[in-house]
Amino acid sequence: MRDEEDVMSAITEQGMSRRNFLAGMAGVAGLAAAGLAGCSPAGGSKEASGSAGSGLPEKWDGEYDVIVCGGGGSGLTAAYSALENGAEKVLVLEKAAACGGTTALAEGAVQASGTQWQKEIAGVTDDSAELHKKFWLTDAEGIVKEDLVECMAKNAPDNLKWMADNFNITFSNVFGCYPTPYMKDEYMRDRIHLITDASDETKTGGVVWTTNAQKAVEEKGGEIQTNTEVTDIYQDETGTVVGVAAGKKNYKANKGVVFAMASIDHNEEMAFRYDQQQYWDLKTQFVATAETNTGDGIRIGMAHGADSAFHGAVDLILQTWSYTNNQNPEIPYILIDQRGNRFVREDTTYAFHCRAMFNAAMAQGGIDGCTYMLMDSKMTTADAKCAWSDNAKDGAKTREAALADGSMVQADTLEGLAEKLGMSGANLKATVDAWNAACAAGEDAAYGRKVQLTALDTAPYYAWKTQNTNIGSIGGLIIDTDARILDVDGNPIPHLYGGGVNTAGWLGPYYPGSGTCLQGALNWGRIAGASAAASK
């Protein structure tokens, strides 16, 4: 297994950067005026039951209406939303030396249905928020709060228009993701919008969002402090959040505090406790999110009685970009476990088959388990997105490096390949024979694969020890449709709000395709800022 520096070096050799490859990722009074759908259920809200925190500071080092903790896409969106909804003084506190976070590293894909760009670019005229909701709910496998998913789907098209209007953004491409085995065809549409700077269409990606949003926040009077780590919150005797501790300074928030500090991506201790797949990725795979993503908001919130949920991780096979974009060609391969058996339908949205890879690895080898991508000589002439193809920049060089470091093995026969992998040659050959027969029949009866039914029948054969690239963990603080953070009894903690992947309840156990996280960052950041600004 190559270490992180070697992996990133190989990525760079392919002409890719973190920003280029990472995907793949609206509420109370005043929200309707902001153009957000009314997501709140009728009947009002429950009062918080949380207890007050520790003693308040003797003096405050600054006083604001709204304090946003985290300067990534969701945090900057929350700050702007708070400002446009009546908050006069807004402070953004960012732990890193610059704003942006993982959003600035992302490909810049945002999911939405029924937008002008979906109609004009992709030619999709029959989509709806209801279909989008059903798509997200299906991929969530029942492990989400339906009202949160409905809120996201309903607001998504207006969120993109709002982003375009306020952050000088347009969308230059609209593409689709791949289904899961149980997804209904009627729910599938091309919904993934690629962020592009409206003034310079050569600039794309999440960094366009964060750069333009930061400028918009500052022009609207928002204050941004970098190199400032939030370490705690303050609550008064009623349990209402009234401020934050940041280093040796304390800042008062009269209306609300928004947590937008990402998830537990690089927090090994919290991953060990709450998220097996994230822990496995940290120990054996490659985590490519911002190093500052250590779950600070989640840890602080839980210490003050906030409820939480954790599921899995957003993983992809970066070296081949497998099944990330339905506009891209796919290379011929099958996935096998350590016994030489197929275990998943490969042409599913990337995080679905990566979760299956994690489960197969654990089932056969525990923490040291692995899976393999099995290919034949067609791999060397595959699309340029395959790292080892001769069509890729330095592809042959990269292939030779993988063979030299042992992450890839090659043999002229399947039996010879199996011997190098320490598995039964007869079993591996039986697996490949069954696959080739399915390709000849035009039907994968075992798993239902439909894309790239190409026989693996031409020596030499190759097996690459797969390495997941992790672009975020799934889990955080539970919110309601006003982005209020809830305590363990389901009551909102007064004046505490959450945005982006700091929150949970709207993502299931794997990632349902590029653009879901960035829509979550946009939707919940926008709602959190407006909710905080409107609070009493």
N, C-alpha and C positions, 0 to 999 in steps of 0.2 A: 504494500500500500504506500503510495507516495505521500509525503507530508504536504502541509498546506502550501508552503513556498513552492514546492515542485509543481503542484497542481496549478497554482496561479501563474507560474512561469509558462506552463504548457498552454494555459488559456491565452496568455499574452502573445505567445507564438502564433496562435490561431488568429490574431488580429482582433481579439475580443477584450473588453474591459469589464469590470464589475458593473459599471453603469449600463453597458450595452447588453449584458446577458441577464441580469436579474429581472425576474418577472414581478421572471415569474421569476401585496403585494402589490336637523329638522326635528315640535315638542311643546313647550308651554306657551303662555301668552306672548304674542309677538312673532311666533314661528310662521304663522300663516301669512303675516305681512312680509316675511322674508322669502316667501315663495315655496316653503317646505310643506309637504303633505302633512295633514293632521294625523299623526301616528298614535297619539295617546288614546287609550281606551276611555270611554265615557265613564263618568261617575267620580272624578277627582282622584287624588292620590292619598296614600296612607302616610301618616306621620312616622318619622324615624323613631326607633326604639333604642338606638345606640347610646352608650354612656359617654360622658365628656372625657376628653383626653387629659394630658398632664397640664400643669399650670401654664398660664399664658405669659409671654415675655413682659418684662417691666416696660420696655419701649419697643417700638417697631422701627425698622430701618427704611421703611417705605410703605406707602398705603396706596392700594389700587382697588378698582372695582372687581376686575377679574385677573387671576394669575393662572397662566397656562404653563404646566410643567412638561417640557419637551418641545423641541423645535423642528420636528420632522414634518411630513406632509399633514398629518392630522392636527398637530399642535399649531402650526402656522394657520391652517384653515380655521381652527377654533378661535384663534386670536382675531383674525379678520372678521369672522362671523360675530364675535362679541362686540367689536367696534362698530360694525354696521347696524347692530341691533340695540345701540344705546349706551354701551359701556364707554365711559369717557377716558378712563385710564386702564390700560391693559399691559401686563408684563408677561413676557415669554422668558422662561428660564431653561437654558439648554446646557446639558452636561458637557458636551463636546466643545472643541474649539470653534466649530462653525455649525450653523443650522443645516438641516438636510436629513440626517439619520439614514436609515435604510431606504427611505423613499427616494433619496438622491442617487442611490445606487441602482434603483430599479429600472427595468425596461420601460416603465411608464404606461402600462396597460390598465385600463379602467373598464369594467363591465357596465353596460346599461342597455336598456331596450327602448325602442321607439324614438330614437334620437334622429335629428336631421342628418347626422353623419352616417348612421346605420343605413338610412334610406338612400342617401346620395352615393356613398362609397361602396357599400356592400350590396345595395339593391334589395335590402330586406324591408318589406313594407307590411308584413303580417305578424310582427312581434308585439308583445304586450307585457306590462308589468306582471300580470297574472301568470303568463307562461314562464317568465324569468323567475318568479317566486317558486313555481313548481320545480323548475330546474334546480335551483339552489336547495330546496327542501329534499328533493330526491337524493342528491349527492351528500346531504348531511346525515343520511341514514337514521333520521329521527332524533338526532342528538343536538338539536338547536331549539330556540324559542321561536315559534312560528311568527309571533308578532314582530320580532326584531327583523326577521328575514323579509316579511311583508313590507315593513317600513323601508328597508334598503331598496327593495325592488321598485316600490312605488315612487320613491324619491330619486332614483338613479338618473333618469333622463334630465330632470330639472337640475340635479347636482352638476351634471356635465355642462349644461348651459350656463349655470352660475359660475362654474370654474372658468369657462371661456370668457365670460363677460368681465370677471374681476381680476383674473390673473393673466390676461393676454395670451390665451391658449386656444389652439384649435386641435383637430384630430386628423392625422394624415392617413391612417389606415384603420380598417375594421376587419377583424378576422374571427375565427371561431376556435373552440377547444374540442377535445375529443370526449365521447360519452363514457360512462361506466357501463358494466354489463346489464344493469337493471334500469338504465335511463330510457325513457320513452322518446322515440324519434320526434314526436310532436313538440317536445319541450326544447329541442335543440335549435339554436339560431346563431349566426355570427354576431356577437355582442361585444367583442373585445376592442376597445378604442385605444389607439396609440397617441399619447400626448405629444404635441408639437408646438413649438413657439410660433405664435401667430405672426410675428414680425420677421422670423427667420426659420423657414421650414427645414433647414439643415440641422436644426437643434431639436432633438427629440429626447424622450425619457423622463423619468421622475425628477431629475435634476432641474428640468424646465419648470415643473410645478413648484418645487421648493425655492428656487431662485426668484421666480416671479412673485410667489406668495410672500416671501420675506420683504421684497421691495414694496408690495402693496400694503403690508402691515405697517411698515415704517412710514410710508407716505400718509397713512391714515392716522398716524400719531401713536402707534404702538411702540413699546420699549422692548428691546431684546437684549438679554445678557447671556453671553456664552461662557464656557468654562465655569459654569455654576451648577453644582449638583444639589438637587432637592433631597433632603435627608429625612424629613418628617412633615406632618401637618399639625396644626393646632385646632382644638375644638373647645368651644365654651361650655358652660355648665349644662346647656341644653343638648349638646352633642353636635351643634352646628359647626362646620369647618369655617374658621375665621382667618387662617393664614398658613404660611409655610415656613419651615426652617431650611435655609440654604447655606451650608457652610457655617460661618460665624454670624450670619445675618438672618434676620427674621422679617418677613414681609406680610403685611395685613391685606386680606382680601375681603372687601365688604359685601360682594355679591356671590362670589364663587371661586372655586379652584378646579381646574381641569387637569386630569392626569392623561398625558399622551406620551408616555415614556417607554413605549414598545413592550415586548414580552420578555420571556426568560431565556432568550436565545443563547447567551454566553454565561448564564448562571448555572454552573454544573451542580451546585448543591440543590437548587430548586428543581432543576430537571430531574435529578436523582429521586426527589420526593414525589414529583407530580407528573412527569412526562417521560415515559420509558423511551420513546422513539427519539425525542430530543437528546436525551442522555446518551443513547447509542450513537447518534450523529456526532455529538461532542467528543466522544471517546474514540470513534473509529472512522468517521466520515469527514466531511468538510463543511463547516458552518461559515457562510459568506455574508452574513448580515453585519451591520455596524457593531464594532466592538463594545460600544456603550450600551447595547441592548442587554441589560442584566436584570430586568424585571423590577426596577426600583419602585415604580408606582404600584405594582402588584403587591410587593412585599409590604410597603407602607400601608396600603389599603387593607390588606388582610390583618395587619397588626391593630387596625382600628375597627375591626369587626366586619369588613367587607366580605361578601360572598365571592366565590371563585369557581372556575371550572377549567380543566386542562384535558386536552385530547391527544394530539399528535404533532406532526410537523409538516411543513411545506418543503418537499424534496423533489428534485428533478435529476435526470442524468445529463449533466451539463455537456459532457464531451460529445454527445450526439444530438443534443436538443430534442430528444425523442418525444414525440407526441405533445409538443408544447404549442403548436400553431398549425391549424389545418391547411394553411397555404404552403407549408414546407414539405418537400419530399422526405420519405422515411427510408432508412437503410434496412436491408434484409438482415434480420436476426431473430432469435428466440431467447427467452430468459430461462435459465435452468438453475436448480438448487445444487447443493453439494453432493447429491446422489445422482445427478444427471437428469432430473425430471422437470418438465415444465410445471409451473405452478400458478400462472396468471394469464389473463388475456392482455397481451402486450400493447395493443392499440387503444388503451384507455388513457384518459387524461393523466398527465405525468405523475401527480402525487398519489393517485390511486394505485398504479402499479409499483410506485416506490414504497408505499406502505406494505404492499404484498411482498416486496423484496426484503423489507425489514422483518416481517413475520417469518418468511422462509429462512432467512439467515438465523434468526433466533431459534427456530424450530430444529435446525440441523446442527448448529454450532454454538448457540448461546451468544454471549457478547462478542466472541471472536468469529461468529458465523459470517457467511458471505453468500453471494449469488454470482452468476456469470452471465455475460452476454455472449451467446454462441453465434459465430458467423463463419462464412466461407470466403473464398477468394473474391467474391463480389464486394466484400467490404472495402477492398483496396481501390475500387473504381466507383464507390458510392458518392453521394452528394458531398459537397464541400463542408457541410455541417458535421460530417463524421470526422472526428479528429485524426483518424488514421488513414483516411482516403488520400490517394495520390492527387485528387482534385482539390484538397484542402491545402492552404498555405503551409509548407513544411510538413505535410501529412506523412510522407514516408519517413522523415526524420523523427516525427513524434511516434510513429509506429515502432520504429527500431528502438527508441528509448523505452517504450512500454515493454517490449520484449526483453530488453536488457535488464530492466529493474524487476521483472517478474510479474508485473501486474497484468501482462498478457502472455499467453502461451500459444504456440503454433505447432501443427503437426500435419503430416500428409494423409493421415487416416484418423477416423474418429476414435478408434481403439488407442492409437498413439496419443491422441489428445487427452483421452480419459486417463491414461496412465500418468501423464504429467499432472493431472488435476487430482489424482488419488481417488478416482471413482471407477465404477464398473464399466468397462468398455462395452459389454453386451447391452447394459441398460442405456448408456448414452446413445448407442447405435439404434436401439429400439425407439428411443424418443425422437431421434432425427428421422428415422424411417416413417414414423407415424405422422410427423409434421410434413414431410415431403408428400406422403399419400394424401393428406388433407389439402395441400396446395394443388395437387393434380386433380383432386375432386372439386376444387373451388369452394370448399366448405371446411371450416375448423370446428368439427363436431365437439371437440373437447372443451374449448373455451369461447368459441364464437367470434374469433378475430376476423376482421374484414379487410383491414388495410395491410398492404405488403405481404400477400400470400405468395411468397417466393421461396422455392425449394432451396435448401442448403445442401448442395450436391457436387460442389466443385472444389477440389483441394487447391491449396492448403486450407485447413480449418483453423479458426482462431477462437480463443476464449478469453474475454477480458473480465477480470475481477471487478465487478461493478463498484462504483463509488458514488454515493448520493451527494449532491450538493444541496445543503440545507439553506433555504432562504427565509426561514422564520419558524418559530414554534407556534402552536395553536393553543391558546389558553390565556386567561386573564380574569379581570374583575367583571362580575355580572352587572349588566346595566338594564334599564328599562328603555322604552321608546323615546324618552326625553333625555337619554344619555345620562341619567342619574345613576350613580353607583349605589347598589343595593347592599344592605347588610344580610346576615345569614338568616334573618326572619323574613326577608323579601321586602323590607322597608327601605326607602331612599335615605341615604346619609345626607342630611341637609347641607346644601352648598358644595357638594362634591360630585363632579361629573367626569366622564371618561370618554376617550376617543381612540379610534384605531385599534391596533392589536394589543393595546393595554387592556382591552375589554374582551368579554366573551359572551357567548350565547347566540352568536350569529354565524359562527363557523363550526362545522362538524368535525369528524375525526380525520379527515384528510382535506386537501385543498381542491375545490371544485373548478379549477381552471384560472388562468391568468386574468388579472383585473378584479378579482373578488376582494383582495386585501386593500387595494387602493380605493375601491369604491367604499369599503368599510371605513378607511381612513378619512375619506371625503365626507361621507354621510354622517358618521358619528362625531367627527370633529366639528362639522358645521352645526349639528344639533347641539352639541355640548356648549359651544360658544354662545349660541343664541339662548339656550336655557339658562346659562350662568348670568348673562346680561339681563335677563328678564326676572331673575329671582328677587325676592324681597328680603 
